[in-house]
Amino acid sequence: MNPLSFLKIIERSIRKRRKQFFGETSERVTRIERSIRKRRKQFFGKSSERVTLAIYFNSLGNCFSREIAQLLQAGLVQAGISCHLRTENDYPSVEAEMHLVVAPHEFYRLGDGSRCLNRVSSDRLLLLNTEPRQTQWFKTALPVFKRARHVFDIDLATVHELERLGYSASHLPLGYVENFAPYDRRALLPITPETEALGPSVTNWIDTDRPLTNRPIDLSFVGESNQRRSVFFARIAPRIERFKSHLRLMPPGSGSRRVEGLPGNWHSRITAGISQRSKIVLNVHRDENNHHFEWHGIVMMGIWQRALVITETVADAPPFVSGVHLVQSSLDELPERIEYYLSDPCGVKEAETIRTAGFRQLKEQLHLPNILKEAFRPFSHSPQIRP
């Protein structure tokens, strides 16, 4: 082990012991920490501790929040911007210029999240909201937005709402990162209670740029159950029974939570793996009046995984265009669309064209390292991201 790694281990141990034995404020332990940082700077140079951005997610929250934090980290690294991940159990990074919180509606609500960043000044705090404006969680996060210098949002319509309410806000679409590990197309599908019934022909299948028709699952949907979705799938069951489908309706609040004994990104890996093996990834809204473009499900779990996305009617979400990069229709027309793109020879050919165009649009127009460079440039003095 090199000396620098050893010093970092000591620092982590001190932070843990300070919280365990001395509470939040122990001047004696704080002096030891300062001494270690001074020695590290003296022997290893200033560059060894310089971090442009610290990214925080709540380890007790939605697994997708962890996935988004990991995606941001991968994009920033490829952009040449130094960063590291932290959770609500860590103290604020003393090396970071800026602090970015993913999913503030849950970060500040669960565990020690409310105390983790309470000493970080507002001019160094950034937030990434992931909840659409019509949800209760968006309303939960509103008081937190007042603490921050700026709020990023993955949904363009929610950005407009935040600006209307007087917040500094901008759109941060979650774009493409080359070789993002949780979406590895070469990986076997993990065997868990939700995948073991699929069999080896599905779990061992690997996408090696094969045509869409070669995928072993015809239709997939993964999401939380509610009455609207349950009624819909019960109604269309006779029409899709001839197709090989993977329809997983999970109990509300349970589907994307952290599960003890499984890797932290298990849900992302499984959902991405199912999408990579599906011809069609279906998106059905929770609520009748909801036309929110569900970026994670449509783009990250659908278009990115090179599946054909068929969604209930959604709001516009540039640069994606309905009929060119994805398919949308009313709820009543979804069964006809599914049958057309799976059974009709013209539909099968169109499906291949649309899914290929969708992935190309994501990769070429939403290159996340470039997006992040532009997004964080106004908030950093680091020469790494200056023009």
C-alpha positions in Angstrom: 0.0 0.0 0.0 1.4 3.4 -0.9 1.7 6.1 1.8 -1.0 8.3 0.2 -3.6 5.5 0.3 -2.6 4.8 3.9 -3.2 8.5 4.9 -6.6 8.4 3.3 -7.5 5.3 5.3 -6.5 7.0 8.5 -8.6 10.0 7.6 -11.7 7.9 7.0 -11.1 6.1 10.3 -10.8 9.4 12.2 -14.1 10.7 10.7 -15.8 7.5 11.7 -14.5 7.5 15.3 -15.2 11.2 15.7 -18.9 10.6 15.0 -19.0 7.5 17.1 -17.3 8.8 20.2 -17.2 12.6 20.1 -20.3 13.6 18.2 -20.3 16.2 15.4 -17.8 18.6 16.8 -14.6 17.4 18.3 -11.9 20.0 18.1 -9.1 17.6 19.2 -9.9 15.1 16.4 -10.4 18.0 13.9 -6.9 19.2 14.7 -5.5 15.7 13.9 -7.4 15.7 10.6 -5.9 19.1 9.7 -2.4 17.8 10.6 -2.8 14.8 8.3 -4.0 17.0 5.4 -1.0 19.3 6.0 1.4 16.4 5.9 -0.2 14.9 2.8 0.1 18.3 1.0 3.7 18.6 2.2 4.8 15.2 0.9 2.6 14.5 -2.0 1.8 18.0 -3.4 -1.4 20.0 -3.7 -2.7 18.1 -6.7 -3.1 14.9 -4.7 -6.1 16.4 -2.9 -7.6 18.7 -5.4 -11.2 17.7 -6.3 -13.4 19.9 -8.5 -16.7 18.3 -7.5 -18.1 16.0 -4.8 -21.2 14.1 -5.8 -23.6 12.9 -3.0 -26.4 10.3 -3.0 -28.3 8.7 -0.2 -27.3 5.1 0.4 -30.8 4.3 1.9 -32.7 5.7 -1.1 -33.6 4.7 -4.6 -31.0 2.6 -6.3 -31.4 4.8 -9.4 -30.0 7.7 -7.5 -26.8 5.7 -6.9 -26.8 4.9 -10.6 -27.2 8.5 -11.7 -24.4 9.5 -9.3 -22.2 6.9 -10.8 -23.1 8.0 -14.3 -22.2 11.6 -13.5 -18.9 10.5 -12.1 -18.1 8.5 -15.2 -19.0 11.4 -17.4 -16.9 13.8 -15.4 -13.9 11.5 -15.4 -14.1 11.2 -19.2 -14.4 15.0 -19.3 -11.2 15.3 -17.3 -12.9 16.8 -14.3 -11.8 15.5 -10.9 -14.6 14.3 -8.7 -15.6 11.6 -6.2 -18.7 10.0 -4.7 -20.0 10.4 -1.2 -23.1 9.4 0.8 -25.0 10.8 3.7 -22.7 8.9 6.0 -19.6 11.0 4.9 -18.6 14.4 6.0 -18.5 17.1 3.3 -15.4 16.8 1.2 -12.9 19.4 2.3 -11.1 19.2 -1.0 -14.1 19.9 -3.3 -14.8 23.2 -4.8 -18.5 22.4 -5.3 -20.9 19.9 -3.8 -23.6 18.3 -6.0 -26.5 16.4 -4.3 -28.4 13.9 -6.5 -32.2 13.5 -5.7 -32.4 16.0 -2.8 -35.9 15.0 -2.0 -34.5 11.8 -0.5 -31.0 12.7 0.3 -32.0 15.2 3.0 -34.9 13.0 4.3 -33.2 9.7 4.9 -30.6 8.7 7.5 -28.0 11.5 8.3 -28.7 13.3 5.1 -30.2 16.3 6.8 -26.9 16.9 8.8 -24.4 15.8 6.2 -24.1 19.1 4.3 -25.6 21.6 6.8 -22.2 23.4 7.1 -21.7 23.8 3.3 -22.3 27.4 2.2 -25.1 27.8 -0.3 -22.8 29.3 -3.0 -21.0 25.9 -3.1 -24.1 23.7 -3.2 -25.7 22.4 -6.3 -28.7 20.1 -6.6 -29.9 17.6 -9.3 -33.6 17.2 -9.0 -35.0 13.9 -10.4 -38.7 14.3 -9.5 -41.3 15.8 -11.9 -43.2 18.9 -10.8 -46.6 17.1 -10.3 -45.3 14.6 -7.6 -45.4 14.9 -3.9 -41.6 14.4 -3.8 -41.0 17.6 -5.8 -43.0 19.5 -3.2 -41.0 17.9 -0.5 -37.7 19.1 -2.1 -38.8 22.7 -2.6 -37.6 24.0 0.8 -34.2 22.3 0.0 -33.9 24.2 -3.3 -33.6 27.4 -1.3 -30.4 26.3 0.2 -28.6 25.8 -3.1 -26.9 28.1 -5.6 -28.4 26.3 -8.5 -30.8 23.4 -9.3 -30.2 21.1 -12.3 -33.1 19.0 -13.5 -33.3 16.1 -15.9 -36.8 17.2 -17.1 -37.1 20.4 -19.3 -40.7 21.1 -18.2 -39.7 21.0 -14.5 -36.8 23.5 -15.2 -39.4 26.0 -16.6 -41.5 25.5 -13.4 -38.4 26.0 -11.2 -37.6 29.2 -13.0 -41.2 30.4 -12.7 -40.9 29.9 -8.9 -37.8 32.0 -8.9 -35.0 29.4 -8.6 -31.8 29.4 -10.6 -32.3 26.3 -12.7 -31.1 24.6 -15.9 -31.6 21.4 -17.9 -29.1 18.6 -17.4 -30.1 15.7 -19.6 -28.4 12.4 -18.6 -26.6 11.5 -21.8 -24.3 8.8 -23.1 -21.0 7.7 -21.5 -18.8 5.2 -23.3 -18.2 1.9 -21.4 -20.5 2.7 -18.4 -20.1 -0.4 -16.3 -23.8 -0.9 -15.1 -24.9 -1.0 -18.7 -22.3 -3.4 -20.0 -23.8 -5.3 -22.9 -21.3 -8.1 -22.5 -22.4 -9.0 -19.0 -24.6 -12.0 -18.1 -27.9 -11.2 -16.5 -27.6 -11.6 -12.7 -29.6 -14.4 -11.2 -32.0 -13.1 -8.6 -35.6 -13.9 -7.7 -36.9 -11.6 -10.4 -34.7 -13.2 -13.2 -34.3 -16.9 -12.3 -37.5 -17.9 -14.1 -36.3 -16.4 -17.4 -33.9 -19.4 -18.0 -30.4 -19.6 -19.4 -31.5 -18.8 -22.9 -32.2 -15.3 -21.6 -29.8 -14.8 -18.8 -26.8 -16.0 -20.8 -27.7 -14.1 -23.9 -25.3 -11.3 -24.9 -25.9 -8.5 -27.3 -23.1 -8.5 -29.9 -24.7 -5.9 -32.2 -27.3 -8.5 -33.3 -30.6 -7.5 -35.0 -33.5 -6.7 -32.8 -35.3 -9.8 -34.0 -32.7 -12.0 -32.3 -33.5 -10.8 -28.8 -35.0 -13.4 -26.6 -37.7 -11.2 -24.9 -40.4 -9.7 -27.0 -41.8 -7.2 -24.6 -40.7 -5.9 -21.2 -42.0 -3.6 -18.5 -40.5 -3.0 -15.1 -42.2 -0.6 -12.7 -44.2 -0.1 -9.6 -47.7 -1.4 -9.5 -50.8 0.7 -9.1 -54.5 0.2 -10.1 -54.1 1.9 -13.5 -51.2 -0.2 -14.6 -52.7 -3.5 -13.2 -56.0 -2.9 -15.1 -54.1 -2.1 -18.3 -52.0 -5.2 -18.3 -54.9 -7.4 -17.3 -56.9 -6.0 -20.2 -54.2 -6.6 -22.8 -53.1 -10.0 -21.6 -55.1 -12.0 -24.2 -53.5 -9.9 -27.0 -49.9 -10.4 -25.9 -50.0 -13.9 -24.6 -48.4 -15.2 -27.8 -45.4 -13.1 -27.2 -42.6 -13.8 -24.7 -43.0 -11.0 -22.2 -41.3 -10.0 -19.0 -43.8 -7.8 -17.1 -42.7 -7.0 -13.6 -45.1 -4.9 -11.4 -43.5 -4.4 -8.1 -45.1 -3.3 -4.8 -45.1 0.5 -4.4 -41.8 1.8 -3.0 -40.1 -1.6 -3.1 -38.8 -2.0 -6.6 -35.8 0.3 -6.6 -34.8 0.3 -2.9 -31.5 -0.9 -1.7 -31.5 -4.6 -0.7 -29.2 -6.1 1.9 -26.8 -8.7 0.6 -26.9 -7.6 -3.0 -24.6 -5.1 -4.8 -25.7 -1.4 -4.5 -26.4 -1.2 -8.3 -28.1 -4.6 -8.6 -31.4 -3.1 -9.7 -29.8 -1.0 -12.4 -27.8 -4.0 -13.7 -30.9 -6.2 -13.8 -33.2 -3.6 -15.4 -30.6 -2.7 -18.0 -29.9 -6.4 -18.7 -33.6 -7.1 -19.3 -33.9 -4.1 -21.6 -30.8 -5.3 -23.6 -32.6 -8.6 -24.2 -35.9 -7.0 -25.1 -37.2 -6.1 -28.5 -39.7 -3.6 -27.0 -39.4 -1.7 -23.7 -42.8 -0.4 -22.7 -43.6 2.7 -20.7 -47.0 3.2 -19.1 -47.6 6.2 -16.9 -48.6 5.9 -13.2 -51.4 8.5 -13.6 -53.9 9.3 -16.3 -53.0 13.0 -16.6 -49.3 12.5 -16.4 -47.4 13.1 -19.7 -44.0 13.5 -18.0 -41.2 12.2 -20.2 -39.7 9.6 -17.8 -36.1 10.1 -18.8 -34.6 7.2 -16.8 -37.1 4.6 -18.1 -37.3 5.8 -21.7 -33.8 7.0 -22.4 -31.5 5.2 -20.0 -33.3 1.9 -19.8 -34.7 1.9 -23.3 -33.0 3.9 -26.0 -29.5 3.4 -24.4 -30.1 -0.3 -24.3 -30.9 -0.3 -28.0 -34.5 -1.4 -27.6 -37.5 0.0 -29.3 -39.3 2.2 -26.8 -43.1 2.3 -27.0 -44.5 4.8 -24.6 -47.8 6.2 -23.6 -48.1 9.8 -24.8 -45.3 12.0 -23.4 -44.2 15.6 -23.5 -41.6 16.7 -26.0 -38.0 15.9 -24.9 -35.4 17.2 -27.4 -33.4 15.8 -29.2 -35.7 12.8 -29.4 -38.6 12.9 -31.9 -41.6 10.6 -31.7 -41.8 8.3 -34.8 -38.1 8.8 -35.4 -36.3 7.8 -32.2 -39.2 6.2 -30.2 -42.9 5.4 -30.6 -45.7 6.9 -28.6 -49.5 6.5 -28.6 -52.5 6.7 -26.3 -53.0 4.0 -23.7 -55.8 2.4 -25.7 -53.7 2.2 -28.9 -50.6 0.6 -27.2 -51.7 -3.0 -27.8 -52.0 -2.4 -31.5 -48.6 -0.7 -31.6 -47.0 -3.7 -29.8 -48.6 -6.2 -32.2 -47.6 -4.1 -35.3 -43.9 -3.8 -34.3 -43.6 -7.5 -33.3 -45.7 -9.2 -35.9 -46.1 -7.2 -39.1 -43.1 -7.5 -41.5 -43.2 -3.7 -42.1 -43.4 -3.0 -38.4 -40.5 -5.3 -37.6 -38.4 -3.5 -40.2 -39.5 -0.1 -38.8 -38.6 -1.2 -35.3 -35.0 -1.9 -36.3 -34.8 1.5 -38.0 -36.3 3.5 -35.1 -34.3 1.8 -32.3 -31.0 2.3 -34.3 -31.8 6.0 -34.9 -32.7 6.5 -31.2 -29.4 5.1 -30.0 -27.4 7.1 -32.6 -29.2 10.3 -31.5 -28.4 9.6 -27.9 -24.7 8.9 -28.6 -24.1 11.8 -31.0 -26.3 14.6 -29.6 -26.2 13.8 -25.8 -22.5 13.1 -25.1 -22.5 13.4 -21.3 -18.8 14.5 -20.8 -19.4 17.5 -23.1 -22.8 18.3 -21.5 -21.2 18.3 -18.0 -18.3 20.5 -19.1 -20.8 23.2 -20.1 -23.1 22.7 -17.2 -20.5 23.1 -14.5 -18.3 25.7 -16.1 -20.2 28.7 -14.5 -19.7 27.2 -11.0 -16.0 26.3 -10.9 -12.7 28.2 -10.8 -10.9 25.1 -11.8 -8.7 25.5 -14.9 -9.8 22.0 -16.0 -13.2 23.3 -17.1 -12.5 26.9 -18.1 -13.0 27.7 -21.8 
